[in-house]
């Protein structure tokens, strides 16, 4: 995927996520909660999927968009591990066709403006940036409310 294709998909209006998003614990002993492979409906019919993750012990939040057959094209990490040249809250995006194979390491921008936000606030900000309308509810387990 070229950068221009990424931007066209990102800027498409009226992308939708239909239905509730319910995070589940990755395993009985894991501090990670996630909802995987959430379809992002779009006018171009691109098979785009969102994964939402939060780590209860650290408050790290990750939203990752992948395209079937291509891989990850965009990732927002908030209160996570620092990633140079940005800090703990940053956004990765596709810059070149090789980026999905290199874990989106070339286009990293600081998003410290989202630090300390709850998962719900981060999700809402992400949807606004990506022009996604969520027709449902983000459902978190009671012990994750406020994370």
N, C-alpha and C positions, 0 to 999 in steps of 0.2 A: 504494500500500500504506500503510495506517495503521500507526501505532506499535504498536497492540495486535496487529495481524496479524503484524508483525515479531517481537514478543515471543513470541507463540504458536508461530510457526515455530521460533524460536531455542530455545525451551524444550521442544519436542517430544522425547520420549525416543526412543532407538533409531534415530536417523538414522544412515545408513551410507554409507560410501564403500567400494565393493567393488573389489578389485584393486590392483595395484601402481601407484604414482605415480612416473613417471620424468621427471625434468627434462631438457630439451634446450636447447641454446644457441639463442637467438633468431635469430642469424645468425652467419656465420663470423667477423665482426669485432666482435660484441657481447660485452659483459661480463655481459649478462643471461641467466639460465637460467630456464626456466619450464615448467610443466605447466598447460595451459589446459582449461577447460570440463570439469572433473571432476564427474560427476554425484553429487549428494548425494541419496540415496534417502530418502524420508520417507513417513510414513503418510498424509499429506494429498495426496500425488501432485503437490506443487508442483515445477515444473521449476527446481530450484536447482542452481547450478554453482559450483565453486570453482576459482580460479586461484591457483597458488603460484608466486612469483617470488623470485629472489635475484640480487643483483648482486655478482659475484665481486670486483670491485675495491674496493667500499666495504663489503661485508657487509650491505647493506640487504636486508631481507626483507619481502615483502608477501604477505598472504593476502586474497583478495577474493572475496566471495560475491555472485553476481548471480542475479536471477530473470528468466526469459525474459519478454519483453514489458514488464518494469518497469525493469530495470537494476540497478546495484549497491545492495545493502542493508546491507552490512557490510564493513569493511576493517580489517585489523590491519597496522600498519607498525612494524617494529622496526629500530632503528639506521638510520633513513631520514632524510629531510629534516625539520627541525622544522616543526611545524604548530601555530600558536597556537590555544588557550592552552596546549597541551601541548608536550613536547619531541620528541626524535628517535624515541621509541617511544610510539606512541599508537594508539587504536582509534577508528574512525569508525563511526557507526551511523545508521540511518534514524530520523529524528525526525518528519518530516512527509511526506505523499505527494509533495512536490516534491523531496525530498532526492536521489533517484536522478538527477534532471536537473541537480542542482547539485553533483554529485560528493561527496555526503555531508559537506558543510562545516559543518553546524549542531550536530552532536553528536560532539564530539571530546574524548576523555578520555585523560589521561596513563597510559601503561603502562610507565613507566621500570623497573618490576620485571622486565620481560623483556629489558632492554638487555643486550647481550653474549651472549645465548643463541644457540645454534646453530639452524640452520633446523629440524632435527629436534625440538629442544626447543620452539621456537616453534610448530611444527605440532602437536605433542602438546598444548601448552597451549591452543591454539585449539580443537582437537577437544574437549577437556574442557569449555571454556567454552560451546561450542555444542552439547554433548551428541551428538557425532558419534563413531561407532565406525569406525575404519579397519580393514578386513579386507584387509590387504596390507602392502606395505613401501614406504616412501619411499626411492626409489633416486636417489642423487646421484652425479654423476661424481666420480672419485677426487680431483680438484683442488678440489672443493667440500666434502669431508668436513671438518667442524669449522667451516664457515662458517655 
